[in-house]
Amino acid sequence: MWIVKFGICILTISFAIYFYINAHNRLIEMQLAIPPIQKKMREILADNDRLQFEIDRFESPKHLMELAERPEFSHLKPSYSRDILMVPQ
């Protein structure tokens, strides 16, 4: 009878160790996956900053005035406040 109890204890301890090691391995896999994700995120943030700079430069009043002076935009005329219609939402 004591052999059965001893076997059950060994089996229980073995399962506990197995599940602990399995959980630990999953944690290590996640920790190893974090650095490449962080690197990609930094690259995306750098691209966002670069694109935002380009948008700000393109939308600057100086650049827009330079565009307005080009011949391909010569047909465009500035609108006056009396010509603008406001549509209520």
Stockholm file with secondary structure:
# STOCKHOLM 1.0

chainA/1-89         MWIVKFGICILTISFAIYFYINAHNRLIEMQLAIPPIQKKMREILADNDRLQFEIDRFESPKHLMELAERPEFSHLKPSYSRDILMVPQ
#=GR chainA/1-89 SS CHHHHHHHHHHHHHHHHHHHHHHHHHHHHHHHHHHHHHHHHHHHHHHHHHHHHHHHHHTSHHHHHHHHTSGGGTTCCCCCGGGCCCCCC
#=GC SS_cons        CHHHHHHHHHHHHHHHHHHHHHHHHHHHHHHHHHHHHHHHHHHHHHHHHHHHHHHHHHTSHHHHHHHHTSGGGTTCCCCCGGGCCCCCC
//
